Amino acid sequence: MIDFDTLLNPEKEKILGLDILQHGILANQIWTPRASGVLIKHEVVNELEQVWANFIKLR
């Protein structure tokens, strides 16, 4: 299940980049999988939600 809270147009808006996702606990997740159906690991969920909330506030 997925619940979109925000949609960004990458041609007009900055998106959350790999440079941010590859630091700290977020580095424990594979962000460039070779197949679909990859789940976000439980240990990174809270950090990802916090990073996303901060990113959305700054745009």
Secondary structure, 3 states (H helix, E strand, C coil): CCCCCCCCCCCCCCCCCHHHHCCHHHHHCCCCCCCCCCCCCHHHHHHHHHHHHHHHHHC
